[in-house]
Amino acid sequence: MITIRHPVPSDIEIAQEAVLKPIREVAESVGLTEDDLDYYGKYKAKVHLDVLEKFRDRPQGKYIDVTAITPTPLGEGKTTTTVGLSQALGAHLGKNVFTCIRQPSQGPTFGIKGGAAGGGYSQIVPMEDFNLHLTGDIHAVSAANNLLAAAIDARLLHERNYGERFKSVTGLDPLNINPYSITWNRVVDVNDRELRKVVLGLGTRVDGFPRESGFDIAVASEVMAILALTTSLKDMRQRLGRIVIGQTWAGEPVTAEDLGVAGAMTVLMKDAIMPNLMQTLEGTPAFVHAGPFANIAHGNSSIIADQIALKLADYVVTESGFGADIGMEKFFDIKCRYSGLVPNAVVMVATVRALKMHGGGPKVVAGRPLDPAYTEENLELLEKGCVNLGKNIEIARLFGIPVVVAINRFKYDTDAEVALVRRFAEGAGAYAAVPSNHWAEGGAGAVELAEAVVDACEQPSNFDFLYPLDLPIKDKIEIIATKVYGADGVDYTPLASQQIAAYEKAGFGNLPMCMAKTHLSISHDPSKKGVPTGFVLPIREVRASVGAGFIYPLCGEMRTMPGLPSRPVFLQVDLDDEGKVVGLF
């Protein structure tokens, strides 16, 4: 329960003032019993996977994906909208609703982005638990990832040291791994740019096999992508075994199964596969589970959480990372393929601020004050930028799903600006466009949005994937590049073409594409705002996450290990004299 105050306090103040339901009561509200739960304190619990069998005869709820226009570096409030919409559906319209979102990485939480529990009066709580260790899933991912890394280097060392005696000493067949082909990095859940490139195995002969490697942030691990896309413990075991870490000297793929480590990795992940039950500020249930990157990976919370939620609620609201061109496209073409779930509606979050930026407004930089162009009415600038909203609506409608535009209203937005966005969105093919003030008012500020979403879920739809899986890899890439990004074509480096040929030869050609590109533009170039045209999409490199089940082409330079800014968030995070966390946002 919450008491709305104005001016709106900080996120952490709001979260700490809230009176939370014991998680047992949240579970009971959707038909779960204590036998279905593993408790992690009073306000969070893991839910057993066998509830899917327990509720197998229940009908599926309506399935809603929250996405966004191309954002500014500040983000446009997608999680806040997801939570506010759920609160409006459950606490104000009386619907049975479930929220399903990703667990955030501690890297961005202590870096520049801050937490990801929502904001204002639309948050998942306890906010501190959500943004920090939660139930240890990210640590389990790190342990499984790094066990595989250790297994690789141990195998290199012992095969080198024992030579022809390796099989007689160990009872194992030598793998003859080419150390120059190894793509598997170690991970840590901290932004640490110094670890992007490292040299392993320095010292004496017993200290390891010297080679160049690196670290990724934990949520960029393929193990995390597998956690998000798996459908059962058995399926996860198989996916972990299919992870390809490199090649033999003969050019054959080497897997985690070949190294004999996939079973142990599954043991480390056996609790992490259970989704984490939490609640919103207004007491509606929420699953927080998995947190894969939205550029290198598919950027969606887990299939398992969605499957369980759809049996427990009439409406399930999830969100996909970044804009419609990235997270939503991957939600449909990757996540929905593996889950077999069919979405009923898309909610497209738009802000006046972002649309002004796309109209040619000044650069928006995290940590710096907004230019007056964003805090004063400017209809001309806004109208120019609305083309980005139109393009993102078009992308969503490629999949045959009704689109509701949520105009996430900020305090600087004028009535005339909101009315302009509304008219444009409806003219561009949105089923509805609704202003929402859930950040300042909680679920009460999103009731009109919730009513529009309920109506949209009843509309006819014709969902289909963007491409069939049996097309050649280049054909699938080019469909996404031209239909989604608006590129004139695709340019492949010789390396990328060689990699594509090798993957198709190895039998990986039927996997979906997981495009790795900037989230700050519909194109590959973050400086190109609005709706870029007249460009060719460059594919620098193509990699395979065979265990997760996708190929990821790299459109430019992609960082899998962020760095800390000059003034990181951790500078203000501490405990007060009463032991309460302060400074998180």
C-alpha positions in Angstrom: 0.0 0.0 0.0 1.3 3.5 -0.8 0.4 7.1 0.1 0.9 9.4 -2.9 3.0 12.5 -2.0 3.8 15.6 -4.0 6.4 16.6 -4.9 7.3 13.0 -5.6 10.1 11.7 -3.3 13.1 9.7 -4.4 12.5 6.2 -5.7 14.2 4.6 -2.6 12.2 6.8 -0.2 8.9 5.7 -1.8 10.0 2.1 -1.8 11.0 2.2 1.9 7.8 4.0 2.9 5.6 1.3 1.3 3.7 -1.2 3.4 4.4 -4.6 1.7 2.3 -7.7 1.8 4.1 -10.8 3.0 5.0 -12.8 -0.1 2.9 -15.7 1.2 -0.2 -13.4 0.7 0.9 -12.4 -2.8 1.3 -16.1 -3.7 -2.1 -17.0 -2.2 -3.8 -14.2 -4.3 -2.9 -16.2 -7.5 -3.5 -19.7 -6.2 0.0 -20.7 -5.0 0.5 -22.5 -1.7 3.5 -22.8 0.5 4.3 -26.1 -1.1 4.9 -24.2 -4.4 7.4 -21.8 -2.9 11.0 -21.6 -1.5 11.1 -18.5 0.7 13.9 -15.9 0.6 12.9 -13.8 3.6 9.4 -12.3 4.1 9.1 -10.5 0.7 10.5 -12.7 -2.0 10.3 -16.4 -2.9 11.1 -18.8 -5.7 8.3 -20.6 -7.4 8.6 -24.3 -8.3 8.4 -25.3 -11.9 5.9 -28.1 -11.2 3.2 -25.5 -10.9 3.0 -25.6 -14.7 1.8 -29.2 -14.4 -0.5 -28.3 -11.4 -2.3 -25.7 -13.4 -2.0 -27.2 -16.9 -5.8 -27.2 -17.4 -6.2 -23.5 -16.7 -6.7 -21.2 -19.8 -3.9 -18.9 -20.8 -4.1 -15.2 -19.9 -3.6 -12.3 -22.3 0.0 -11.7 -23.2 1.3 -8.1 -23.5 4.7 -6.9 -24.5 5.8 -3.3 -23.5 8.4 -1.8 -25.9 9.4 1.7 -26.8 10.4 4.2 -29.5 14.2 4.7 -30.0 15.2 6.0 -26.6 17.5 8.8 -25.4 20.4 7.7 -23.2 18.2 8.4 -20.2 15.6 5.8 -21.1 11.9 6.6 -21.6 10.4 4.8 -18.6 9.6 1.4 -20.1 9.8 -0.5 -16.8 8.0 2.2 -15.0 5.2 2.0 -17.6 5.1 -1.8 -17.3 4.7 -1.6 -13.5 2.2 1.3 -13.7 0.1 -0.6 -16.3 0.1 -3.7 -14.1 -1.0 -1.7 -11.0 -3.8 0.0 -13.0 -5.0 -3.4 -14.3 -4.9 -5.1 -10.9 -5.4 -2.6 -8.2 -7.8 -0.2 -10.1 -9.6 -2.3 -12.7 -9.8 -5.5 -10.6 -8.1 -7.7 -13.2 -5.9 -10.7 -12.3 -2.5 -9.5 -13.5 1.1 -10.6 -13.4 4.2 -8.5 -14.2 7.2 -10.3 -15.7 10.5 -8.3 -16.0 14.3 -8.9 -16.0 16.6 -8.8 -13.0 19.1 -5.9 -13.4 22.9 -6.3 -13.4 24.8 -4.7 -10.5 27.1 -3.2 -13.1 24.7 -0.5 -14.4 23.1 -0.2 -10.9 26.5 1.1 -9.5 27.6 2.7 -12.8 25.5 5.4 -14.4 22.1 4.0 -15.1 21.0 3.2 -11.6 18.5 0.5 -10.7 15.8 -1.0 -12.9 12.8 -1.6 -10.6 10.7 1.1 -12.2 10.4 4.5 -10.7 8.3 6.9 -8.7 5.0 5.3 -7.6 5.4 2.4 -10.2 8.1 0.1 -8.8 8.8 -3.5 -7.9 9.6 -3.9 -4.2 11.7 -4.4 -2.1 13.6 -2.1 -4.4 17.0 -2.7 -2.7 16.7 -6.5 -3.0 15.5 -6.2 -6.7 18.6 -4.1 -7.7 21.2 -6.0 -5.7 21.6 -9.8 -5.1 17.9 -10.8 -5.1 18.1 -14.6 -4.7 21.5 -15.1 -6.3 20.6 -16.0 -9.8 23.3 -13.8 -11.4 25.9 -15.3 -9.1 24.8 -18.8 -10.2 25.2 -17.7 -13.8 28.6 -16.4 -13.1 29.6 -19.6 -11.3 28.4 -21.8 -14.1 30.1 -19.6 -16.8 33.4 -19.5 -15.0 33.4 -23.3 -14.3 33.2 -23.8 -18.0 36.1 -21.3 -18.5 38.2 -23.1 -15.9 37.4 -26.4 -17.6 38.7 -25.1 -20.9 42.0 -23.9 -19.6 42.5 -27.0 -17.5 42.0 -29.1 -20.6 44.5 -27.0 -22.6 47.1 -27.3 -19.8 46.8 -31.0 -19.1 46.6 -32.0 -22.8 49.8 -30.0 -23.4 51.6 -31.3 -20.3 50.7 -35.0 -20.7 50.9 -35.1 -24.5 50.5 -38.6 -25.9 50.0 -39.9 -22.3 46.8 -37.8 -21.8 44.3 -40.6 -22.5 46.2 -43.3 -20.5 46.5 -40.9 -17.5 43.0 -39.4 -17.5 40.8 -41.9 -19.3 39.6 -39.0 -21.6 40.0 -38.6 -25.3 42.1 -35.5 -26.1 40.0 -32.7 -27.7 42.9 -30.9 -29.4 41.3 -27.4 -28.8 42.8 -24.7 -30.9 43.5 -22.0 -28.3 43.2 -19.2 -30.9 39.6 -20.2 -31.6 38.3 -20.0 -28.1 35.5 -17.5 -27.7 34.4 -18.2 -24.1 35.2 -15.5 -21.6 35.0 -15.3 -17.9 32.4 -13.0 -16.3 31.9 -10.7 -13.3 28.8 -8.6 -12.4 30.7 -5.3 -12.2 31.5 -2.6 -14.8 35.2 -3.0 -15.2 36.7 -2.0 -18.5 40.2 -3.1 -17.4 39.1 -6.7 -17.8 37.9 -6.4 -21.4 41.3 -7.9 -22.6 43.5 -10.0 -20.3 46.3 -12.5 -20.7 45.8 -15.8 -18.9 48.3 -18.4 -17.6 51.3 -16.3 -16.9 53.9 -17.9 -14.7 55.4 -21.3 -14.7 54.4 -24.3 -16.8 52.0 -25.4 -14.0 50.3 -22.0 -13.8 48.4 -22.5 -17.1 48.4 -22.2 -20.8 49.2 -18.6 -21.7 46.7 -17.0 -24.1 44.7 -13.8 -24.6 41.2 -13.7 -23.3 38.8 -11.3 -21.5 35.9 -10.8 -19.2 32.3 -10.0 -20.0 29.7 -8.6 -17.6 27.7 -11.6 -16.1 24.4 -10.7 -17.8 26.1 -10.9 -21.2 27.0 -14.6 -20.6 25.4 -17.2 -22.9 24.4 -19.0 -19.7 22.1 -16.0 -18.9 20.6 -16.1 -22.3 20.0 -19.9 -21.8 18.3 -19.2 -18.5 16.0 -16.7 -20.2 15.1 -19.0 -23.1 14.9 -22.4 -21.5 11.5 -24.2 -21.0 12.5 -26.9 -18.4 15.4 -28.2 -16.3 15.9 -30.9 -19.0 15.9 -28.4 -21.8 18.4 -26.2 -19.8 20.7 -29.2 -19.4 20.7 -29.8 -23.2 21.2 -26.2 -24.0 24.2 -25.9 -21.6 25.7 -29.0 -23.3 25.3 -27.4 -26.7 27.4 -24.3 -25.9 30.2 -24.0 -28.4 33.4 -22.6 -26.9 35.8 -22.8 -29.9 37.1 -25.3 -32.4 39.6 -28.2 -32.6 42.7 -27.8 -34.7 40.7 -29.7 -37.4 38.0 -27.0 -37.4 35.3 -29.0 -35.5 33.2 -27.2 -32.9 34.0 -28.0 -29.2 31.1 -27.9 -26.8 30.6 -27.9 -23.0 29.3 -31.5 -23.4 32.7 -32.4 -25.0 34.4 -31.0 -22.0 32.2 -33.0 -19.6 31.2 -29.9 -17.6 27.5 -29.3 -18.7 26.1 -31.5 -16.0 27.9 -29.6 -13.2 26.9 -26.3 -14.8 23.2 -27.5 -14.6 23.6 -28.4 -10.9 24.8 -24.8 -10.3 21.8 -23.5 -12.1 19.1 -25.8 -10.7 17.7 -23.2 -8.3 18.2 -20.2 -10.6 15.8 -21.7 -13.1 12.9 -21.0 -10.7 11.4 -17.5 -11.2 11.5 -15.0 -8.3 8.1 -13.9 -7.0 7.9 -10.2 -5.8 5.3 -7.5 -5.8 4.6 -4.0 -7.1 4.1 -1.0 -4.8 0.3 -1.7 -5.0 0.6 -5.3 -4.1 0.1 -6.9 -7.6 2.3 -10.0 -8.2 5.5 -9.9 -10.2 8.1 -12.3 -11.5 11.7 -11.0 -11.7 13.7 -13.6 -13.6 16.8 -13.6 -15.9 18.5 -10.5 -17.3 20.2 -11.0 -20.6 21.7 -8.0 -22.5 19.4 -6.5 -25.1 22.1 -5.8 -27.7 24.3 -9.0 -27.7 21.5 -11.3 -26.4 17.8 -11.0 -26.8 17.0 -8.8 -23.8 13.9 -10.4 -22.4 13.0 -11.9 -19.1 12.5 -15.7 -18.9 10.1 -17.9 -20.9 9.4 -19.9 -17.7 8.2 -16.9 -15.8 5.8 -16.0 -18.6 4.5 -19.5 -18.9 3.7 -19.8 -15.2 2.3 -16.3 -15.0 0.0 -16.9 -18.0 -1.6 -19.8 -16.0 -2.0 -17.7 -12.9 -3.4 -14.5 -14.3 -5.8 -13.1 -16.9 -3.2 -10.5 -18.1 0.6 -10.9 -18.2 2.6 -7.7 -18.8 6.2 -8.2 -19.8 8.7 -5.9 -21.4 11.5 -6.3 -24.0 14.8 -4.4 -23.9 15.4 -1.1 -25.6 13.2 -0.1 -28.6 10.9 -2.0 -31.0 13.7 -2.5 -33.5 15.8 -4.5 -31.0 14.1 -6.0 -27.9 10.6 -6.3 -29.4 11.8 -7.9 -32.7 13.8 -10.4 -30.6 10.8 -11.0 -28.3 8.8 -12.1 -31.3 11.3 -13.8 -33.5 13.4 -15.5 -30.8 11.5 -15.7 -27.5 8.0 -16.5 -29.0 9.5 -19.2 -31.2 10.9 -21.1 -28.3 8.0 -20.5 -25.9 5.2 -21.1 -28.4 3.3 -18.2 -26.8 1.3 -15.8 -28.9 1.2 -12.1 -27.9 -2.1 -10.2 -27.8 -1.0 -6.6 -27.8 2.1 -4.3 -27.8 2.4 -1.2 -25.6 4.7 1.3 -27.2 6.2 3.8 -24.7 6.9 7.2 -26.1 8.0 10.5 -24.5 7.9 14.0 -25.8 11.6 14.4 -24.8 12.8 11.5 -27.0 10.6 12.6 -29.9 12.1 16.2 -29.7 15.6 14.6 -29.8 14.6 12.7 -33.0 13.3 15.9 -34.5 16.8 17.4 -34.3 16.9 18.6 -30.6 20.2 19.0 -28.7 22.2 16.0 -27.5 20.8 14.3 -24.4 23.5 13.3 -22.0 23.0 11.2 -18.8 24.0 13.2 -15.7 23.7 16.6 -17.4 20.8 19.1 -17.2 18.3 19.0 -20.1 18.5 21.7 -22.7 15.6 24.2 -22.6 14.4 22.6 -25.9 13.2 19.7 -23.8 11.6 21.7 -20.9 9.7 24.3 -23.0 6.9 23.8 -25.5 8.2 23.3 -29.1 5.6 21.8 -31.3 7.6 22.1 -34.5 10.6 20.1 -33.1 8.2 17.5 -31.7 6.3 17.1 -34.9 9.5 16.5 -36.8 10.5 13.8 -34.4 7.2 11.9 -34.5 8.5 10.1 -37.5 10.4 7.8 -35.2 7.2 6.9 -33.4 5.6 6.2 -36.7 8.4 3.9 -37.8 8.3 1.9 -34.5 4.6 1.5 -34.8 5.2 0.2 -38.3 7.8 -2.3 -37.0 5.3 -3.7 -34.4 2.5 -4.0 -37.0 4.8 -6.1 -39.2 4.0 -8.9 -36.8 0.3 -8.4 -37.0 -0.3 -7.3 -33.4 -2.4 -4.3 -32.2 -0.3 -1.4 -30.8 -1.3 0.9 -27.9 1.0 4.0 -27.6 1.7 5.0 -23.9 2.7 8.6 -23.8 4.8 8.6 -20.6 4.1 12.1 -19.4 6.9 14.2 -17.8 6.3 17.4 -15.8 7.6 19.6 -18.6 5.2 18.2 -21.2 2.3 20.6 -22.3 -1.2 19.5 -23.2 -0.6 20.7 -26.7 2.5 18.5 -27.1 0.7 15.4 -25.7 -2.3 16.0 -28.0 0.1 16.2 -31.0 1.7 12.9 -30.2 -1.7 11.3 -29.7 -3.0 12.5 -33.0 0.1 11.4 -34.8 0.2 7.9 -33.2 -3.4 7.2 -34.1 -2.9 8.4 -37.6 0.2 6.1 -37.9 -1.9 3.0 -37.2 -1.9 2.7 -33.4 -5.0 1.1 -32.0 -5.0 3.8 -29.3 -2.6 6.5 -27.9 -3.0 7.4 -24.2 -1.1 9.8 -22.0 -0.1 8.2 -18.7 1.1 9.6 -15.4 1.9 6.5 -13.5 5.3 7.7 -12.2 3.7 10.5 -10.2 0.3 8.8 -9.4 0.9 5.0 -9.5 -1.7 2.8 -11.0 -4.3 5.5 -10.8 -2.3 7.5 -13.4 -2.5 4.6 -15.9 -6.1 3.6 -15.7 -6.9 5.0 -19.2 -3.9 3.2 -20.6 -5.0 0.0 -18.9 -8.5 0.3 -20.4 -7.1 0.8 -23.9 -4.8 -2.3 -23.4 -7.8 -4.4 -22.3 -9.7 -3.4 -25.4 -6.6 -4.0 -27.7 -6.2 -7.5 -26.4 -9.7 -8.3 -27.7 -9.0 -7.0 -31.2 -8.3 -9.5 -34.1 -4.6 -10.1 -34.7 -2.6 -12.1 -37.2 0.7 -12.8 -35.5 3.5 -14.2 -37.6 7.3 -14.3 -37.5 9.3 -12.0 -39.7 11.1 -14.8 -41.4 11.2 -18.7 -41.6 14.1 -20.4 -39.9 15.0 -22.5 -42.9 16.2 -19.4 -44.9 20.0 -19.0 -45.3 21.6 -16.8 -42.6 22.3 -13.9 -45.0 18.6 -13.9 -46.1 17.4 -13.6 -42.5 19.8 -10.8 -41.7 18.7 -8.9 -44.8 15.0 -9.2 -44.0 15.6 -7.6 -40.6 18.0 -5.0 -42.0 15.6 -3.9 -44.8 12.1 -4.4 -43.2 12.9 -3.3 -39.6 15.9 -0.9 -39.8 15.0 0.5 -43.3 18.5 -0.3 -44.7 19.1 -0.3 -48.5 21.1 -3.5 -48.1 23.8 -5.3 -46.0 27.6 -5.2 -46.4 29.5 -8.2 -45.0 33.2 -8.2 -44.1 35.2 -11.2 -45.5 35.4 -12.5 -41.9 31.6 -12.3 -41.4 31.0 -14.2 -44.7 33.5 -16.8 -43.6 31.9 -17.3 -40.3 28.4 -17.5 -41.8 29.6 -20.2 -44.2 31.2 -22.1 -41.3 28.1 -22.0 -39.2 25.9 -23.2 -42.0 28.4 -26.1 -42.6 28.3 -27.0 -38.9 24.5 -27.2 -39.0 23.7 -23.9 -37.2 22.0 -22.2 -40.1 18.5 -22.8 -39.0 18.8 -20.7 -35.8 17.1 -17.3 -35.5 19.0 -14.0 -35.8 19.8 -11.9 -32.7 21.1 -8.6 -34.1 23.7 -6.8 -32.0 23.5 -3.1 -32.7 23.1 0.2 -31.0 19.9 1.0 -29.2 20.2 4.7 -29.8 19.2 4.6 -33.5 17.1 2.4 -35.7 20.2 2.1 -37.9 23.6 0.9 -36.8 24.9 4.4 -36.2 23.9 6.0 -32.9 24.3 9.5 -34.3 21.5 8.9 -36.8 18.2 9.9 -35.2 14.6 10.0 -36.4 14.2 7.5 -39.3 17.5 7.0 -41.0 17.5 6.3 -44.7 20.0 5.7 -47.5 22.4 3.5 -45.5 23.8 0.0 -45.9 24.0 -2.1 -42.7 27.6 -3.3 -42.0 28.1 -6.7 -40.5 31.5 -6.8 -39.0 31.4 -10.2 -37.4 29.0 -13.0 -36.8 29.0 -15.2 -33.7 26.9 -18.2 -32.6 25.3 -18.8 -29.2 24.3 -22.4 -30.1 23.2 -23.3 -26.5 20.9 -20.3 -26.2 19.8 -20.9 -29.8 20.6 -17.9 -31.9 23.2 -16.4 -34.3 24.2 -12.8 -33.5 25.6 -10.6 -36.2 27.6 -7.6 -34.9 26.7 -4.3 -36.6 29.6 -2.3 -35.4 31.6 -2.4 -32.2 29.6 -4.0 -29.3 30.9 -3.8 -25.7 30.1 -6.9 -23.5 31.9 -5.3 -20.5 30.8 -1.7 -19.7 33.1 0.7 -17.9 32.4 3.0 -15.0 31.8 6.7 -15.6 33.8 9.5 -14.0 31.0 9.9 -11.4 29.5 6.4 -10.8 26.3 5.9 -8.8 28.2 4.0 -6.1 29.6 7.3 -4.8 26.2 8.0 -3.2 25.2 4.5 -2.1 25.6 3.8 1.6 23.8 2.7 4.8 22.4 5.3 7.1 22.7 5.2 10.9 19.6 2.9 11.1 21.1 0.4 8.6 18.8 1.5 5.7 20.2 1.6 2.1 20.5 5.2 0.8 21.5 6.5 -2.6 20.0 3.8 -4.9 17.7 5.1 -7.6 
